[in-house]
Amino acid sequence: MNKIEEDPILGRFFDTPEKKAKWLVRIKIAYIIWLIFVIIGIIFLAVSYFLK
């Protein structure tokens, strides 16, 4: 399996440990925000379903 550092397109974003750490933090934050939106959407659907 190839490392992400060796990828011709994504390699420039992950070529140093500092860049890799910065991008991993950004990915984690994006994932948490995505989860929040999914949970809010499920709650919204459940509330709208039960109020009908």
N, C-alpha and C positions, 0 to 999 in steps of 0.2 A: 504494500500500500504506500502510495506517495505521500510525502509530507506536504502540508499546505504552503510551506515556504518555497517549495520547488515548483509550484503551479505557475504557469506563465502569466496568468491574469491576476490571480489573487496574491501571488507571492510578494508583490511590491508592498502590499498592506501588512504583511506578516513577516517581513524579512528580519526584523530585530526583535529581541524580547520585549523592549519597551512598546513598540507598535503592537505586538501581539497582545500584551496585557491591556493596552488601551482599547483595542477592538473587542476583546473578551468582555470588558466592563460595559462597553456600549451594547453589545449583544445581550448581556444579562439584563440591562435596563430596558431594552426594547422588548425582551421576552416578558418581563414583569408588567410593563404597560399593556402588552397584548393580552396577558392573562386577566388583567383588571377589566379591559374592555369586553372580553368574553364573559366574565362573571356578571358584569353589568347587563350585557345583552340577554343572558339567560334569566336573570332576575326580572328584567323588563318584560320578556316574553311570558314568564310565569305569572307575573302580576296582571298583565293584560289578558291572559287566558282566564284567570280566576275572577276577574272583575266583570266578565261578560255574562 
